[in-house]
């Protein structure tokens, strides 16, 4: 049997060429996402910023006047902007913690080895495939003061929930939590399933989870 020769060392040029091909493939795969973000996110943002620097006339065909950052400053100092900022912060406080904690609790419940749990996992994660339009139509119908769920239960709020300054923001936050719950459940479930069985067994022996 002939003796095998010494192993051929890797050529630096080939290694560099392979790395270039991998980077090229990575950029090629990212190109569609970058194109979508560029057309629908970055370009509108830059266009709106450019428009904010000009005072546009109320009628088309008239020239615009450059005013710089004066319009942006007036918006940032307005009462309406401050109110919208407070509403946005309240919305985030209502949606994000509840969605994360709810997703974690559902993931812990679905992580148990119980027969038929796959059906519940499907139900818990089904909200992630619903669009904003579908969620708006469903909850708008449920909160309708005439044909909604509350009149069926004998509750007739006046004004309607979505028209009430006190309850409109919590109602919209509830819709967002319902839609965000599926994604949060999927992420939490993936995190729990990535834990080694030895850690879970050690936690059970230490009395975790009762």
Protein Blocks (a to p, Z undefined) as FASTA:
>chain_A
ZZddddddddfklmmmmmmmmmmmmmmmmmmmmmmmmmmmmmmmmmmmmmmmpccdfbeh
iacddebjmlmmmmmmpmklmmmmmmmmmmmmmmmmmmmmmmmmmmmmmmpccehklmmm
mmmmmmmmpcfklmmmmmmmmmpcklmmklmnopacdddfklpmklmmmmmmmmmmmmmm
mmmmmmmmmmmmmpcfklmmmmmmnopgZZ
